[in-house]
């Protein structure tokens, strides 16, 4: 699991830097720009698929205290 996140972060960094490099030149390299954006979005997708949107069920327990 640790290596999966590391690969995802590397894809995000690599894709972002390639996209910025391809867009920074006077003559934009469209293929490099598309590949950079693809790597960036794929890395973001891999990270977001591992995140949970709900907290653990223990947080939902409500303690009723009768007085």
C-alpha positions in Angstrom: 0.0 0.0 0.0 2.9 2.4 0.8 4.4 1.8 -2.6 1.1 2.4 -4.4 0.8 5.8 -2.8 4.4 6.6 -3.7 3.9 5.7 -7.3 0.7 7.9 -7.4 2.5 10.9 -5.9 5.3 10.4 -8.4 2.8 10.3 -11.3 1.3 13.6 -10.0 4.6 15.3 -9.8 5.9 14.0 -13.1 2.7 14.7 -14.9 2.4 18.2 -13.6 6.0 19.0 -14.4 5.7 17.6 -17.9 2.5 19.6 -18.5 4.1 22.8 -17.3 7.2 22.2 -19.4 5.2 21.5 -22.5 3.0 24.6 -22.0 6.0 26.9 -21.2 7.6 26.8 -24.6 6.7 29.3 -27.3 5.7 26.4 -29.6 3.6 24.2 -27.4 4.1 20.5 -27.7 0.6 19.1 -27.7 1.5 15.5 -27.3 3.7 16.1 -24.3 1.0 18.4 -22.8 -1.7 15.6 -23.2 0.7 13.0 -21.8 1.5 15.2 -18.8 -2.1 15.9 -18.0 -3.0 12.2 -18.4 -0.3 11.2 -15.9 -1.4 13.9 -13.5 -5.0 12.9 -13.6 -4.2 9.2 -13.4 -2.2 9.8 -10.3 -5.0 11.9 -8.7 -7.5 9.1 -9.6 -5.3 6.5 -7.8 -5.0 8.7 -4.7 -8.7 9.5 -4.5 -9.7 5.9 -5.0 -7.9 4.9 -1.8 -9.6 7.6 0.4 -12.6 6.8 2.4 -15.5 9.2 2.5 -17.1 7.9 5.7 -15.5 7.8 9.1 -15.3 4.4 10.9 -18.6 3.1 12.3 -17.4 3.6 15.9 -17.8 7.4 15.4 -21.5 7.0 14.7 -22.2 5.5 18.1 -24.2 7.7 20.3 -24.1 7.1 24.0 -27.5 7.5 25.7 -27.1 8.5 29.3 -30.4 8.4 31.2 -30.6 10.7 34.1 
